[in-house]
Each structure stands twice: as C-alpha cells, then as structure tokens.
Amino acid sequence: MALTWQLIRAQSWRRLLLIAASSSAATIALLIMVSLLMLPEQPAEFLFAIVYDPSTRGGAVLALVLLLVPVLGLAYQVALLGSSTRARRLAVLQIAGATPRQLRSVGAALTAVPAAAGAVVGVLGFFVLRAVIGGLRLDSTTFADETVFPSLHLIPTSVTPAPWLIAAVVLVVTGTIGLMGWAVSRSADPAVAYSRVRRTPRRPPRPWGWVPITVGLGGLWLAVAVGTDSTATMLVLVGIGAIGLLMLAPWIAYRVGTAVARRATTTSTLLGSSRVVADPRTAGRAAAPIALVGLVVGGTSLIIAQLVVYRYFEAFYVVSILLVAVLLLTALIFTAFAIAVRSVETLTEHRRPIAALAAAGTPEAEIERSLITEASIVALPSVLVGVLLGCLPLLAMTLLPDFSEAEWEYGEGRSLLAAGLLSMPVAVIAGLALTRLAVTIATKLVRPWLRTATAAGNLRTE
C-alpha cells in the first residue's frame, strides 16, 4: 500500500490534473443525465424547452452521452502516457516478487485515485451549475419574462439524485478510469521491458465499423420511411452509428497513413505517416472523437438550412444552436488535449531517433510539422466521414414520398434540398477547419516536450 501511494505521488502533476479533469467532467455529465431521466413528463418547474419537452429531452441525454466519448478518451490517453517507463517499473516490481495481479492493481490505482478526487470535485461542480442554470419554479416572478428570451434553465431542480445515486455515479466514473489503468498495465509486458526483442506485428485494423454505421443509417431511413414517432428508437440508431464511427478510426488511420507514406515527398510527411502506420490503433483512438464532432456539425448544418428555408429565427432555435456550439467546443477542447497527450507519448517513446534527427541537422520546425501530419492523417479524414454521415441521412429524407407530397407541392421541398446541398460543403469546410485548428493548438502545447526530445543527451544508450 505504501509503495502504491509513493508511485501515485511520483506521477507528474499534469497527468494527475488531466485525469481529475476528465473524471470531474464525466461526473457532471452523468449527474445531469440522471437528473434529466428522473424528470416526469410534466416537470413542476420552468426549464428550457429542449429539457422540458419529453420528445426532445432524449436528444439532450444523447448529447451528453456523446460528450462522454472525448472526455473519457482523454483519460485513456493519459493512462497510456509513459507506457514504456511504467513497464520498466513493473518489471522491477516483478523481479522483486510482485505477482501479475498486484502489478495490475497498482496500475489501476495510479488512475483510480486521481479519478476519485476529480469525481468528488465533479459532484460539487454539478450542484454549482445547478444553482446557476437550474430550473425555476412555475410561480416564480421571472416566469413571465421567459417568453421574450428563453433563459438557460437546463438542469432540473425539482428532482435531485439520491445520495446513493450520486455515490454510484462517483464509483462508476472512478471504476471506469481505474479499469483503463488496469487494462494499460495488463497490456504492458514487463518481461520485455528491457529486452530488444520486438513483439510480433499485429494485423492491420479491419473496417468493421461500417457494420454499425450501415445498421444505424439504414435503420434511421427505414424508421422515417414507415413514419415511426419513437424518439428512443431514433436515438438508439444514432448511437449505433456513432459507435461505428469510433470503431472505424483505426482503419482510417492505417489506410490514409499507408497512402500518404507511399507518396511522401517531405521529411515531416514521411515521419508522421510512418508513425501512424506503425501503430494505427493508438493513433486512431486518440483522434476518434473528432469524428463525432463532424457528425454533429453535419447534422446541425442541415438543421440550420431547414431553419433558414422555413424562416424560423425565434430565440429558441438560436439558443439551441448556440448550445450545440458550446458542446462542440467542449468536445474539441478535450479532443485537442487527447491529441496533445498522444504527441507527448510519441516524443517520449521516440526521443532517441528524434534526437538523432536533430543532431543530423533536421530543423525542430520540421519535426513539429511531423506531429501535425501524424494527427491530421487520422483527424481530418475522420471528421470528413463524420460530416458526410451527418449530412446525408437528413438530406436523403427530403426525397421520401411522404415528404415530397407534403412539401414539394409548395416548392419548399426544392428549396430545402437546395439549401441542404449548399450547406454540405460549408459543413465540410467548417469541420476540417475546426479539426485543423485543434490539431495545431495541440501541437503547440507540446513544444516544451519537443525541445526536450531533441536534446543531445537522449542519444545516450540506456
């Protein structure tokens, strides 16, 4: 126990802070979801219409579920950070007599302890947000003013999660992040930590992600075609498609990385693409959440086009779009930090060859561009696929027979189809621009580690 505590304290404060931040954000999101699910059909308080209306409340829950992906993705990347150093420490403990089970328990504790602290902070953050943007009682004197401009009353106050529910959320978040540390420690092989023997190369990733994507898209189109009004069914199908996008990221990384490496004409392009091809699964997982950002950008662009065609400029729609933008910005921030952590891992694991390149005369700016290339190879194609998958289903729905009979007779269907087609390139450009910005910012954040990696002292043989 004492040794485990010493190892926890020996971790970098940045690592502890990032794990705690991820845990805190996940706890807040889960507690808000629990509160939304506890609401009756007719809440006894004033809430923003998306939360108040049972038909749209499920969409708010799905948005929070999707937000958990980049949040927990960052925690996983932090858990992976320093895997080689951790493997050496575990090897020393194994030589000293520790069992594999004890080693995995130590690995789990390294992430579970800061996650538990972050979860407690998240509970406090939930109640602070509840006090700031919580619902109002129906007899409140400010209720009459809400028709002018809808205030952001997003978190229910008429229902409160029970203490055991709050404790369960804290345990789930702590256990999930602790399980990440356990899995990372289990995958590290202490027996080869000091060995020069290479592991057997794994098979390239397979495009199994297209299966849930096809199921989700086909199910959505079929549900609209038959006229189903089940919100739960629609949300489940969207969730299935989102899982497929996440599964597809390693395959995209491998395919695009291989194509770029074959046609590389610069040092940075060759370095970045080669690293992606060497480990496409880790590279793909780091940037996979960006595909969900593209999915939301694509779907939102067509919704905005629909609002323009029908001239719906009420405050409700404007505020709703702004809320989506806030969620997208939050997801981008967590994804950018995940990409930055992945870049730090790359610099740490390859510091000797990077130092050799610097000693041979390769400019530091060229090595930095290789990090941008490595992240862009995964992120840009992933967000492009996400945007297209977000646009096409809604666009295809305008061609359904029922829609055509009701809307094309008055010319609005034609206008909506034209607006949707025009919004697609705008959504693609916006998605690629946001992704490129996130990748660039992530790379700028790791400049101190880049300077450390290019130091001549890294050429020493351990």
TORTOR-428106 format. One record per residue (C-alpha): residue number from 0; residue in three letters; x, y, z. Coordinates in pm, whole numbers. Layout:
BEGIN
REC pos code c1 c2 c3
REC NUM Ala X Y Z
...
# end
This chain:
BEGIN
REC pos code c1 c2 c3
REC 0 Met 0 0 0
REC 1 Ala 278 241 90
REC 2 Leu 461 164 -233
REC 3 Thr 145 222 -436
REC 4 Trp 95 559 -268
REC 5 Gln 455 656 -343
REC 6 Leu 405 568 -710
REC 7 Ile 89 778 -720
REC 8 Arg 268 1077 -570
REC 9 Ala 559 1029 -811
REC 10 Gln 333 1091 -1111
REC 11 Ser 352 1421 -1296
REC 12 Trp 108 1683 -1168
REC 13 Arg -7 1736 -1528
REC 14 Arg -105 1371 -1553
REC 15 Leu -295 1384 -1225
REC 16 Leu -468 1707 -1325
REC 17 Leu -582 1574 -1664
REC 18 Ile -722 1255 -1512
REC 19 Ala -902 1454 -1244
REC 20 Ala -1041 1698 -1503
REC 21 Ser -1174 1413 -1717
REC 22 Ser -1328 1245 -1414
REC 23 Ser -1487 1570 -1299
REC 24 Ala -1639 1645 -1642
REC 25 Ala -1771 1288 -1673
REC 26 Thr -1929 1306 -1327
REC 27 Ile -2106 1634 -1407
REC 28 Ala -2237 1497 -1737
REC 29 Leu -2364 1176 -1574
REC 30 Leu -2535 1358 -1287
REC 31 Ile -2711 1589 -1535
REC 32 Met -2823 1281 -1731
REC 33 Val -2956 1119 -1413
REC 34 Ser -3149 1437 -1332
REC 35 Leu -3300 1451 -1681
REC 36 Leu -3402 1087 -1667
REC 37 Met -3570 1144 -1330
REC 38 Leu -3794 1421 -1466
REC 39 Pro -4164 1342 -1509
REC 40 Glu -4338 1416 -1837
REC 41 Gln -4470 1744 -1698
REC 42 Pro -4200 1891 -1470
REC 43 Ala -4314 2124 -1193
REC 44 Glu -4060 2391 -1290
REC 45 Phe -3965 2609 -1581
REC 46 Leu -3689 2463 -1799
REC 47 Phe -3554 2536 -2143
REC 48 Ala -3785 2374 -2398
REC 49 Ile -3534 2107 -2507
REC 50 Val -3518 1981 -2148
REC 51 Tyr -3883 2045 -2061
REC 52 Asp -4036 1868 -2361
REC 53 Pro -4023 1486 -2323
REC 54 Ser -3995 1446 -2702
REC 55 Thr -3666 1638 -2717
REC 56 Arg -3529 1551 -2373
REC 57 Gly -3381 1228 -2511
REC 58 Gly -3174 1430 -2755
REC 59 Ala -3021 1621 -2465
REC 60 Val -2933 1292 -2295
REC 61 Leu -2775 1161 -2618
REC 62 Ala -2570 1481 -2650
REC 63 Leu -2429 1424 -2301
REC 64 Val -2354 1060 -2383
REC 65 Leu -2162 1166 -2694
REC 66 Leu -1976 1427 -2488
REC 67 Leu -1852 1148 -2260
REC 68 Val -1656 998 -2552
REC 69 Pro -1390 1274 -2582
REC 70 Val -1390 1321 -2204
REC 71 Leu -1312 955 -2129
REC 72 Gly -1092 940 -2441
REC 73 Leu -862 1196 -2282
REC 74 Ala -847 989 -1964
REC 75 Tyr -749 682 -2165
REC 76 Gln -473 868 -2349
REC 77 Val -336 994 -2017
REC 78 Ala -345 637 -1885
REC 79 Leu -133 531 -2182
REC 80 Leu 119 811 -2126
REC 81 Gly 462 681 -2033
REC 82 Ser 385 317 -2106
REC 83 Ser 749 217 -2157
REC 84 Thr 862 380 -1832
REC 85 Arg 573 217 -1649
REC 86 Ala 663 -122 -1797
REC 87 Arg 1018 -85 -1662
REC 88 Arg 887 -1 -1316
REC 89 Leu 656 -300 -1325
REC 90 Ala 946 -519 -1436
REC 91 Val 1143 -409 -1131
REC 92 Leu 846 -487 -905
REC 93 Gln 802 -825 -1072
REC 94 Ile 1166 -910 -1016
REC 95 Ala 1118 -808 -652
REC 96 Gly 841 -1067 -623
REC 97 Ala 518 -888 -716
REC 98 Thr 254 -1102 -886
REC 99 Pro 85 -1001 -1213
REC 100 Arg -237 -936 -1023
REC 101 Gln -58 -700 -786
REC 102 Leu 100 -518 -1080
REC 103 Arg -238 -466 -1243
REC 104 Ser -380 -341 -913
REC 105 Val -101 -85 -892
REC 106 Gly -177 25 -1249
REC 107 Ala -544 66 -1164
REC 108 Ala -466 267 -851
REC 109 Leu -247 510 -1048
REC 110 Thr -555 629 -1237
REC 111 Ala -836 550 -990
REC 112 Val -706 771 -708
REC 113 Pro -691 1098 -909
REC 114 Ala -1017 996 -1078
REC 115 Ala -1187 963 -740
REC 116 Ala -1067 1310 -640
REC 117 Gly -1192 1450 -969
REC 118 Ala -1530 1278 -927
REC 119 Val -1580 1442 -588
REC 120 Val -1500 1781 -741
REC 121 Gly -1744 1695 -1020
REC 122 Val -2025 1643 -767
REC 123 Leu -1958 1989 -625
REC 124 Gly -1944 2129 -979
REC 125 Phe -2282 1974 -1058
REC 126 Phe -2451 2149 -767
REC 127 Val -2281 2479 -858
REC 128 Leu -2410 2451 -1215
REC 129 Arg -2750 2353 -1079
REC 130 Ala -2759 2673 -877
REC 131 Val -2653 2883 -1177
REC 132 Ile -2855 2732 -1464
REC 133 Gly -3112 2530 -1272
REC 134 Gly -3486 2534 -1335
REC 135 Leu -3728 2790 -1188
REC 136 Arg -4048 2722 -1002
REC 137 Leu -4359 2786 -1208
REC 138 Asp -4476 3054 -968
REC 139 Ser -4152 3248 -998
REC 140 Thr -4191 3617 -1074
REC 141 Thr -3943 3585 -1361
REC 142 Phe -4152 3323 -1540
REC 143 Ala -4344 3580 -1742
REC 144 Asp -4027 3719 -1894
REC 145 Glu -3914 3384 -2033
REC 146 Thr -4132 3424 -2344
REC 147 Val -3917 3717 -2455
REC 148 Phe -3584 3537 -2449
REC 149 Pro -3551 3183 -2310
REC 150 Ser -3303 3178 -2024
REC 151 Leu -3071 2884 -1987
REC 152 His -3254 2680 -1727
REC 153 Leu -3102 2347 -1825
REC 154 Ile -3064 2143 -1507
REC 155 Pro -3374 2026 -1317
REC 156 Thr -3411 2142 -957
REC 157 Ser -3747 1979 -882
REC 158 Val -3570 1642 -872
REC 159 Thr -3243 1567 -701
REC 160 Pro -3036 1250 -736
REC 161 Ala -3044 1048 -416
REC 162 Pro -2718 1015 -220
REC 163 Trp -2684 654 -328
REC 164 Leu -2721 759 -694
REC 165 Ile -2451 1023 -653
REC 166 Ala -2225 767 -486
REC 167 Ala -2298 522 -768
REC 168 Val -2200 782 -1031
REC 169 Val -1875 854 -845
REC 170 Leu -1799 482 -825
REC 171 Val -1881 425 -1193
REC 172 Val -1655 710 -1308
REC 173 Thr -1373 610 -1073
REC 174 Gly -1407 244 -1166
REC 175 Thr -1413 316 -1539
REC 176 Ile -1097 524 -1532
REC 177 Gly -935 280 -1291
REC 178 Leu -1020 -1 -1533
REC 179 Met -834 194 -1803
REC 180 Gly -522 193 -1586
REC 181 Trp -572 -178 -1517
REC 182 Ala -605 -254 -1890
REC 183 Val -298 -49 -1979
REC 184 Ser -92 -224 -1709
REC 185 Arg -221 -560 -1831
REC 186 Ser -117 -483 -2190
REC 187 Ala 232 -378 -2079
REC 188 Asp 466 -675 -2076
REC 189 Pro 727 -631 -1801
REC 190 Ala 914 -934 -1930
REC 191 Val 1024 -744 -2241
REC 192 Ala 1060 -402 -2082
REC 193 Tyr 1440 -420 -2101
REC 194 Ser 1451 -659 -2394
REC 195 Arg 1545 -566 -2751
REC 196 Val 1314 -832 -2891
REC 197 Arg 1029 -686 -3096
REC 198 Arg 676 -805 -3048
REC 199 Thr 504 -982 -3334
REC 200 Pro 335 -719 -3554
REC 201 Arg -41 -711 -3525
REC 202 Arg -272 -744 -3822
REC 203 Pro -390 -418 -3978
REC 204 Pro -723 -286 -3846
REC 205 Arg -1035 -408 -4021
REC 206 Pro -1324 -182 -4132
REC 207 Trp -1578 -345 -3901
REC 208 Gly -1707 0 -3812
REC 209 Trp -1904 12 -4136
REC 210 Val -2136 -258 -3999
REC 211 Pro -2290 -49 -3716
REC 212 Ile -2279 259 -3938
REC 213 Thr -2485 79 -4203
REC 214 Val -2725 -52 -3939
REC 215 Gly -2768 294 -3790
REC 216 Leu -2816 479 -4119
REC 217 Gly -3041 213 -4268
REC 218 Gly -3247 198 -3954
REC 219 Leu -3290 576 -3946
REC 220 Trp -3406 592 -4306
REC 221 Leu -3641 298 -4254
REC 222 Ala -3782 447 -3933
REC 223 Val -3863 774 -4110
REC 224 Ala -3999 592 -4414
REC 225 Val -4251 395 -4206
REC 226 Gly -4340 704 -4005
REC 227 Thr -4229 592 -3659
REC 228 Asp -4255 852 -3383
REC 229 Ser -4037 666 -3129
REC 230 Thr -3769 906 -3012
REC 231 Ala -3592 628 -2824
REC 232 Thr -3559 422 -3142
REC 233 Met -3411 714 -3333
REC 234 Leu -3161 790 -3056
REC 235 Val -3052 427 -3030
REC 236 Leu -2991 414 -3406
REC 237 Val -2787 735 -3390
REC 238 Gly -2586 585 -3104
REC 239 Ile -2517 270 -3307
REC 240 Gly -2389 481 -3595
REC 241 Ala -2169 682 -3357
REC 242 Ile -2014 359 -3222
REC 243 Gly -1936 258 -3579
REC 244 Leu -1758 588 -3640
REC 245 Leu -1538 532 -3335
REC 246 Met -1459 176 -3446
REC 247 Leu -1366 297 -3794
REC 248 Ala -1095 543 -3682
REC 249 Pro -802 292 -3661
REC 250 Trp -884 157 -4009
REC 251 Ile -897 512 -4149
REC 252 Ala -565 587 -3980
REC 253 Tyr -398 282 -4133
REC 254 Arg -536 329 -4485
REC 255 Val -470 702 -4507
REC 256 Gly -131 669 -4336
REC 257 Thr -23 399 -4582
REC 258 Ala -134 607 -4882
REC 259 Val 40 920 -4753
REC 260 Ala 362 731 -4670
REC 261 Arg 385 594 -5024
REC 262 Arg 359 943 -5173
REC 263 Ala 557 1135 -4910
REC 264 Thr 787 1400 -5053
REC 265 Thr 895 1575 -4733
REC 266 Thr 1062 1461 -4415
REC 267 Ser 772 1567 -4193
REC 268 Thr 517 1382 -4406
REC 269 Leu 723 1064 -4409
REC 270 Leu 788 1073 -4033
REC 271 Gly 426 1143 -3940
REC 272 Ser 273 886 -4175
REC 273 Ser 523 615 -4078
REC 274 Arg 438 652 -3710
REC 275 Val 66 623 -3787
REC 276 Val 118 307 -3994
REC 277 Ala 337 157 -3720
REC 278 Asp 62 197 -3456
REC 279 Pro -272 283 -3623
REC 280 Arg -489 166 -3334
REC 281 Thr -341 402 -3078
REC 282 Ala -331 688 -3327
REC 283 Gly -689 621 -3433
REC 284 Arg -823 605 -3078
REC 285 Ala -662 939 -2989
REC 286 Ala -845 1129 -3265
REC 287 Ala -1158 912 -3296
REC 288 Pro -1386 1152 -3101
REC 289 Ile -1329 1414 -3370
REC 290 Ala -1549 1201 -3599
REC 291 Leu -1842 1258 -3363
REC 292 Val -1775 1632 -3385
REC 293 Gly -1804 1600 -3762
REC 294 Leu -2126 1401 -3725
REC 295 Val -2284 1678 -3517
REC 296 Val -2151 1954 -3747
REC 297 Gly -2301 1779 -4049
REC 298 Gly -2640 1725 -3890
REC 299 Thr -2651 2077 -3744
REC 300 Ser -2569 2235 -4080
REC 301 Leu -2879 2080 -4237
REC 302 Ile -3094 2182 -3941
REC 303 Ile -2972 2541 -3985
REC 304 Ala -3054 2516 -4357
REC 305 Gln -3405 2400 -4267
REC 306 Leu -3449 2689 -4025
REC 307 Val -3344 2935 -4297
REC 308 Val -3583 2785 -4555
REC 309 Tyr -3879 2797 -4316
REC 310 Arg -3765 3132 -4169
REC 311 Tyr -3755 3005 -3813
REC 312 Phe -3548 3270 -3637
REC 313 Glu -3709 3254 -3294
REC 314 Ala -3488 3277 -2988
REC 315 Phe -3549 2909 -2906
REC 316 Tyr -3378 2791 -3225
REC 317 Val -3093 3041 -3194
REC 318 Val -3021 2942 -2835
REC 319 Ser -3044 2573 -2925
REC 320 Ile -2782 2613 -3199
REC 321 Leu -2560 2806 -2956
REC 322 Leu -2589 2523 -2703
REC 323 Val -2479 2277 -2971
REC 324 Ala -2183 2505 -3046
REC 325 Val -2084 2506 -2677
REC 326 Leu -2093 2126 -2664
REC 327 Leu -1886 2107 -2985
REC 328 Leu -1630 2347 -2839
REC 329 Thr -1609 2139 -2521
REC 330 Ala -1560 1820 -2723
REC 331 Leu -1291 1989 -2935
REC 332 Ile -1103 2104 -2625
REC 333 Phe -1094 1754 -2476
REC 334 Thr -1000 1603 -2814
REC 335 Ala -722 1859 -2861
REC 336 Phe -578 1766 -2522
REC 337 Ala -604 1396 -2611
REC 338 Ile -410 1461 -2933
REC 339 Ala -155 1662 -2734
REC 340 Val -110 1375 -2487
REC 341 Arg -66 1137 -2780
REC 342 Ser 204 1368 -2922
REC 343 Val 380 1376 -2586
REC 344 Glu 374 996 -2583
REC 345 Thr 524 993 -2934
REC 346 Leu 804 1230 -2833
REC 347 Thr 875 1033 -2516
REC 348 Glu 879 689 -2679
REC 349 His 1087 802 -2981
REC 350 Arg 1314 1056 -2815
REC 351 Arg 1634 880 -2926
REC 352 Pro 1558 873 -3302
REC 353 Ile 1416 1226 -3275
REC 354 Ala 1738 1342 -3107
REC 355 Ala 1934 1166 -3382
REC 356 Leu 1735 1352 -3648
REC 357 Ala 1801 1683 -3470
REC 358 Ala 2172 1603 -3442
REC 359 Ala 2181 1521 -3815
REC 360 Gly 2051 1868 -3896
REC 361 Thr 1675 1824 -3917
REC 362 Pro 1513 2152 -3805
REC 363 Glu 1292 2144 -3500
REC 364 Ala 1012 2301 -3705
REC 365 Glu 1022 2001 -3941
REC 366 Ile 981 1759 -3651
REC 367 Glu 691 1971 -3521
REC 368 Arg 526 1954 -3862
REC 369 Ser 558 1576 -3850
REC 370 Leu 348 1578 -3532
REC 371 Ile 85 1789 -3709
REC 372 Thr 92 1548 -4003
REC 373 Glu 57 1246 -3773
REC 374 Ala -252 1388 -3604
REC 375 Ser -403 1525 -3926
REC 376 Ile -378 1189 -4105
REC 377 Val -631 1050 -3858
REC 378 Ala -836 1354 -3759
REC 379 Leu -909 1515 -4096
REC 380 Pro -1042 1202 -4276
REC 381 Ser -1238 1103 -3964
REC 382 Val -1413 1439 -3937
REC 383 Leu -1482 1433 -4311
REC 384 Val -1654 1095 -4282
REC 385 Gly -1846 1222 -3980
REC 386 Val -1969 1535 -4158
REC 387 Leu -2085 1339 -4462
REC 388 Leu -2263 1080 -4249
REC 389 Gly -2429 1360 -4056
REC 390 Cys -2548 1535 -4373
REC 391 Leu -2657 1251 -4600
REC 392 Pro -2933 1090 -4389
REC 393 Leu -3117 1418 -4331
REC 394 Leu -3067 1513 -4695
REC 395 Ala -3199 1176 -4813
REC 396 Met -3512 1219 -4602
REC 397 Thr -3623 1506 -4827
REC 398 Leu -3663 1251 -5107
REC 399 Leu -3906 1029 -4917
REC 400 Pro -4251 1000 -5081
REC 401 Asp -4446 1143 -4786
REC 402 Phe -4214 1440 -4761
REC 403 Ser -4229 1503 -5134
REC 404 Glu -4610 1504 -5143
REC 405 Ala -4639 1743 -4848
REC 406 Glu -4356 1983 -4924
REC 407 Trp -4268 1972 -5292
REC 408 Glu -4618 2078 -5390
REC 409 Tyr -4546 2423 -5247
REC 410 Gly -4185 2442 -5362
REC 411 Glu -4041 2427 -5009
REC 412 Gly -3903 2078 -5064
REC 413 Arg -3699 2203 -5356
REC 414 Ser -3570 2496 -5152
REC 415 Leu -3483 2267 -4862
REC 416 Leu -3297 2025 -5088
REC 417 Ala -3103 2312 -5248
REC 418 Ala -3019 2464 -4908
REC 419 Gly -2908 2123 -4783
REC 420 Leu -2680 2069 -5082
REC 421 Leu -2528 2414 -5032
REC 422 Ser -2479 2357 -4661
REC 423 Met -2280 2036 -4713
REC 424 Pro -1960 2199 -4846
REC 425 Val -1991 2467 -4577
REC 426 Ala -2016 2195 -4312
REC 427 Val -1717 2010 -4461
REC 428 Ile -1505 2326 -4462
REC 429 Ala -1612 2415 -4107
REC 430 Gly -1539 2064 -3980
REC 431 Leu -1196 2048 -4144
REC 432 Ala -1108 2400 -4025
REC 433 Leu -1205 2326 -3665
REC 434 Thr -1013 1999 -3673
REC 435 Arg -703 2161 -3820
REC 436 Leu -722 2430 -3552
REC 437 Ala -749 2168 -3276
REC 438 Val -453 1974 -3418
REC 439 Thr -239 2287 -3448
REC 440 Ile -319 2401 -3094
REC 441 Ala -246 2052 -2960
REC 442 Thr 93 2053 -3132
REC 443 Lys 180 2397 -2997
REC 444 Leu 106 2273 -2645
REC 445 Val 376 2005 -2667
REC 446 Arg 662 2233 -2774
REC 447 Pro 841 2202 -2436
REC 448 Trp 846 1821 -2475
REC 449 Leu 967 1861 -2834
REC 450 Arg 1265 2067 -2719
REC 451 Thr 1341 1805 -2454
REC 452 Ala 1319 1522 -2707
REC 453 Thr 1565 1690 -2947
REC 454 Ala 1830 1732 -2674
REC 455 Ala 2164 1560 -2745
REC 456 Gly 2150 1383 -2408
REC 457 Asn 1883 1149 -2546
REC 458 Leu 2145 987 -2773
REC 459 Arg 2292 802 -2474
REC 460 Thr 2238 427 -2462
REC 461 Glu 2041 315 -2158
# end
